Amino acid sequence: MEEKKEIDIIRRVLEGERDSYALLVDTYKAPIFNLAYRMTGSGEDASDLAQETFVKAFENLGRFDQKKKFFTWLYTIGLNLVRNHLKKRKKISLRDFAEDTDLSSRDNSSNPEHSLIREQRIRHLNICLHRLSDNLKEAVVLRFYQELSFEEIAGISGLSMSAAKMRAYRGLEKLRELMEEQSGEPDRML
């Protein structure tokens, strides 16, 4: 959604047209859910965190600086909620996470063997992703799953652009190491 349209929607919401907020929710619900899912490994937690993100953003919409991007502001709220959730929550069971495969990653090819191999690789990648420290996992998720620019990552995480780049690439390298360590061979997916 273009920024001008977002600002118009925000202005209308602040003037009392609360139903207009649904347009922002519809635009960003999938990216916010995906962020929370990749960080927590739980569809249920991701759904709760996404909802909490939009509620908190709505409650604080009057504080939003309209000179900045709404997307960055919303992601910052979502990421902070995820961080707090991860601090409170005990370490997730990697076994449970491995069984919770993202439906969008399923291979619908006609070759069942290829589909099974792909799903196993995705599970392996997800397990290794959740073995990363929270700050490295966050950087990898934002850059490579959410496909955000380094400028957006820096704005969301409060890092300099060079620090955001370094953290994303360190996370990717650590993820590669974990995958090789567990499989005993370099993984061609990374």
C-alpha positions as CSV (number, residue, x, y, z in Angstrom):
1,M,0.0,0.0,0.0
2,E,1.4,3.4,-0.8
3,E,2.3,5.7,2.0
4,K,-0.1,8.5,1.0
5,K,-3.0,6.1,1.2
6,E,-1.8,4.7,4.6
7,I,-1.6,8.3,6.0
8,D,-5.1,9.0,4.7
9,I,-6.5,5.8,6.4
10,I,-4.7,6.7,9.6
11,R,-6.1,10.2,9.5
12,R,-9.6,8.9,9.0
13,V,-9.2,6.4,11.9
14,L,-8.0,9.2,14.2
15,E,-11.0,11.3,13.1
16,G,-13.4,8.5,14.3
17,E,-13.7,6.2,11.2
18,R,-12.5,3.2,13.2
19,D,-13.7,0.7,10.5
20,S,-11.0,2.1,8.2
21,Y,-8.4,0.4,10.4
22,A,-9.5,-2.9,8.8
23,L,-7.8,-1.8,5.6
24,L,-4.4,-1.6,7.3
25,V,-5.0,-4.9,9.1
26,D,-5.9,-6.6,5.8
27,T,-2.8,-5.2,4.2
28,Y,-0.3,-6.3,6.9
29,K,-1.9,-9.3,8.6
30,A,0.0,-11.9,6.6
31,P,3.5,-10.3,7.0
32,I,2.9,-9.7,10.7
33,F,1.7,-13.3,11.2
34,N,4.6,-14.7,9.2
35,L,7.1,-12.7,11.3
36,A,5.6,-14.0,14.5
37,Y,5.4,-17.6,13.2
38,R,9.0,-17.6,12.0
39,M,10.2,-16.3,15.3
40,T,8.1,-18.5,17.6
41,G,7.5,-21.6,15.5
42,S,3.9,-21.7,16.7
43,G,0.8,-20.9,14.6
44,E,-1.2,-20.3,17.7
45,D,1.3,-17.9,19.2
46,A,1.8,-16.2,15.9
47,S,-2.0,-15.6,15.6
48,D,-2.2,-14.2,19.1
49,L,0.9,-12.0,18.6
50,A,-0.4,-10.7,15.3
51,Q,-3.7,-9.8,16.9
52,E,-1.9,-8.2,19.8
53,T,0.2,-6.2,17.4
54,F,-2.8,-4.7,15.6
55,V,-4.6,-3.9,18.9
56,K,-1.5,-2.2,20.3
57,A,-1.0,-0.3,17.1
58,F,-4.6,0.8,17.1
59,E,-4.4,2.0,20.7
60,N,-1.2,4.0,20.0
61,L,-2.1,5.2,16.5
62,G,-2.2,8.8,17.8
63,R,1.5,8.5,18.7
64,F,2.5,7.4,15.1
65,D,4.8,9.9,13.4
66,Q,3.1,10.4,10.0
67,K,6.5,11.5,8.6
68,K,7.7,7.9,9.0
69,K,6.5,4.7,7.3
70,F,3.6,2.9,9.0
71,F,5.0,-0.4,7.9
72,T,8.2,0.1,9.9
73,W,6.3,1.3,13.0
74,L,3.9,-1.6,12.9
75,Y,6.8,-4.1,12.4
76,T,8.6,-2.6,15.3
77,I,5.6,-3.1,17.5
78,G,5.2,-6.7,16.3
79,L,8.9,-7.5,16.8
80,N,8.9,-6.1,20.3
81,L,5.9,-8.2,21.2
82,V,7.6,-11.3,19.8
83,R,10.8,-10.5,21.7
84,N,8.8,-10.1,25.0
85,H,7.0,-13.3,24.3
86,L,10.2,-15.2,23.6
87,K,11.7,-13.9,26.9
88,K,8.7,-15.1,28.9
89,R,8.3,-18.4,27.2
90,K,10.3,-21.5,27.9
91,K,12.4,-22.8,25.1
92,I,10.2,-24.4,22.4
93,S,10.3,-28.1,21.8
94,L,12.2,-28.6,18.6
95,R,10.4,-31.9,18.0
96,D,7.0,-30.1,18.2
97,F,8.3,-27.4,15.9
98,A,9.6,-29.9,13.3
99,E,6.1,-31.4,13.1
100,D,4.5,-28.0,12.5
101,T,5.4,-27.5,8.8
102,D,4.4,-24.2,7.2
103,L,1.6,-25.0,4.8
104,S,2.8,-22.5,2.2
105,S,6.1,-24.4,1.9
106,R,4.4,-27.7,0.9
107,D,5.5,-29.0,-2.5
108,N,2.6,-29.9,-4.7
109,S,4.7,-31.6,-7.3
110,S,3.5,-34.9,-8.7
111,N,6.6,-36.7,-7.4
112,P,5.9,-37.8,-3.8
113,E,9.6,-38.6,-3.2
114,H,10.6,-35.0,-4.1
115,S,7.8,-33.6,-1.9
116,L,9.0,-35.7,1.1
117,I,12.6,-34.6,0.6
118,R,11.6,-31.0,0.3
119,E,9.4,-31.2,3.5
120,Q,12.3,-32.9,5.4
121,R,14.7,-30.1,4.3
122,I,12.2,-27.4,5.4
123,R,11.8,-29.1,8.8
124,H,15.5,-29.3,9.2
125,L,15.9,-25.6,8.2
126,N,13.2,-24.6,10.7
127,I,14.7,-26.6,13.5
128,C,18.1,-25.0,12.9
129,L,16.5,-21.6,12.6
130,H,15.1,-22.0,16.1
131,R,18.5,-23.0,17.5
132,L,19.9,-19.5,16.6
133,S,20.1,-16.8,19.2
134,D,17.0,-14.6,19.2
135,N,18.9,-11.6,17.7
136,L,20.4,-13.7,14.8
137,K,17.0,-15.5,14.2
138,E,15.3,-12.1,14.1
139,A,17.8,-10.8,11.5
140,V,17.5,-13.9,9.3
141,V,13.7,-13.9,9.5
142,L,13.4,-10.2,8.7
143,R,15.8,-10.3,5.8
144,F,15.4,-13.7,4.2
145,Y,11.8,-14.7,5.1
146,Q,10.1,-11.4,5.3
147,E,12.4,-10.0,2.5
148,L,12.8,-6.6,4.1
149,S,15.5,-4.3,3.0
150,F,18.4,-3.6,5.3
151,E,17.2,-0.1,5.7
152,E,13.8,-1.4,7.0
153,I,15.5,-3.9,9.3
154,A,17.7,-1.1,10.7
155,G,14.5,1.0,11.3
156,I,12.6,-1.8,12.9
157,S,15.4,-3.2,15.1
158,G,17.1,0.1,16.1
159,L,20.4,-0.9,14.5
160,S,22.6,0.9,12.1
161,M,22.3,-0.3,8.5
162,S,25.8,-1.8,8.6
163,A,24.9,-3.6,11.9
164,A,21.7,-4.9,10.4
165,K,23.6,-6.3,7.4
166,M,26.2,-7.9,9.7
167,R,23.7,-9.5,11.9
168,A,21.7,-10.9,9.0
169,Y,24.8,-12.4,7.4
170,R,26.1,-13.7,10.7
171,G,22.8,-15.3,11.3
172,L,22.8,-16.9,7.8
173,E,26.3,-18.2,8.3
174,K,25.4,-19.7,11.8
175,L,22.3,-21.2,10.2
176,R,24.5,-22.8,7.5
177,E,26.8,-24.2,10.2
178,L,24.0,-25.6,12.2
179,M,22.5,-27.3,9.1
180,E,25.9,-28.8,8.1
181,E,26.5,-29.9,11.7
182,Q,23.3,-31.8,11.9
183,S,23.3,-33.3,8.4
184,G,27.1,-33.9,8.1
185,E,27.2,-32.3,4.7
186,P,26.8,-28.8,3.2
187,D,23.2,-28.0,2.6
188,R,22.5,-26.7,-0.9
189,M,19.4,-24.8,0.2
190,L,21.4,-22.0,1.7
